[in-house]
Amino acid sequence: MLGSAPAAANSKYAGIVVDAKTGKTLYAHDADELRYPASLTKMMTLYLTFEALERGKINLNTRVKFSANAAKEPPTKLGIGAGKTITIEQGIYALVTKSANDASTAMAEHLGGSESKFAAMMTAKARALGMSRTTFRNAHGLPNSAQVTTARDMATLGIALREHFPRQYKYFSTRSFTFGKSRFGNHNRLLGAVRGVDGIKTGYTRASGFNLVSSVVDRDRSIVAVVMGGRTGASRNEQMKDLISRYLLKASTRGRGNLVARGAPANVAVAGLELPKIGPIPSNRHQGSQRLALAYATPTPEPVVGRAALVNSLNAQKIAIPTPAPALVPPMPVETASVDTVDPVTTASTSATTGWMIQIGAMPDRNAAIELLTRAQGDGGSALSGTEPFTMAYAKNKEQLYRARFGGFDGQAAATNACNSLKKKGYACWATAN
């Protein structure tokens, strides 16, 4: 399976190497042909878990109960009985190391209400991230003929996990996980064996063959590589090593990263909300030089003025971010703004007379939040005309985070229209008011 033409040795094989700084495809073989993801599926399960953590819907100590459906999943599994619980963090560790199918189902049911609803959320998120040929039907990757993906889509997901969740991404480099009296090693044998490899995920079913997505960061170069359809775990690993050795040095030492726009939040079918309608999978054959596209806008923020006016407006509104599934998670507490927590980044009027605003993300660094607002302001066009970008500091689990928001919309319709416009550009966005 080694070299640039492995198909003669294995018809199931597909592979790709993407420069994680520029998005350039360095290598591709059948990268857009449909394959079964197997346990690579859990990468998306973890993406939605990390997203729920960032939005405050859950925390690492949230208890996840195992239903009878979750408990009966076939191995590999933790073997938790129906009615028993684990924490979200234990579930994360179980997925990245042991690739536990029962934990995947339990977390899917906790976040989505049912595994089928969660699978629809997974597919919707895949579309939002640009994974146009991927469809999910379950949260673990056990055989389902309708659950398909491509090597290119898996590379996109790997890059998105790195870019969107830099704090949580560290879990993918976990070497082992102790649960009760058992210790589970990571199935990814390249961790610690190949320089620069820091994750991400393995997968195997008889139909899929042996799959692997690898992230490599070595000094000033970075790639994400995918191997699918290996005949054995050993041959898959050798192919991945070969790809890394061949193409890492061809990766750029320069580039902005931020290749995959944050996907729009799934419209979850829980508590009476409507499921997103997933259309047919379009054909999406890319050329070898295709880049993961994200247009960058670079307007420079103006000096801060009008802080007191915006603070007074926010306190009058008592803004709270609504949760998509109020029946499953507690509402977020109402915030009180202060001069210290509100940071306007433009010079326009700061009055938000109607109380409507939008949020497009929460970042661990204020400058990153401002950069996100700046890009969105360029991409939003007329939908954001006359609005106020600002950051809002808040503490979460003793850590400082910065919400990226636009205020000053003339009613709900204007805020919703702005969100719809930004979602088309790949941003997460939701409108909120008192």
Helices and strands as residue ranges (DSSP letters): G 6-8, E 14-19, E 25-29, G 38-40, H 41-54, E 63-65, H 68-71, E 85-87, H 88-96, H 101-112, H 115-128, H 151-164, G 168-173, E 176-179, E 182-185, E 197-205, E 209-218, E 221-230, H 233-247, G 248-250, H 307-317, E 342-344, E 356-363, H 366-380, G 381-384, E 388-396, E 399-409, H 412-424, E 430-432
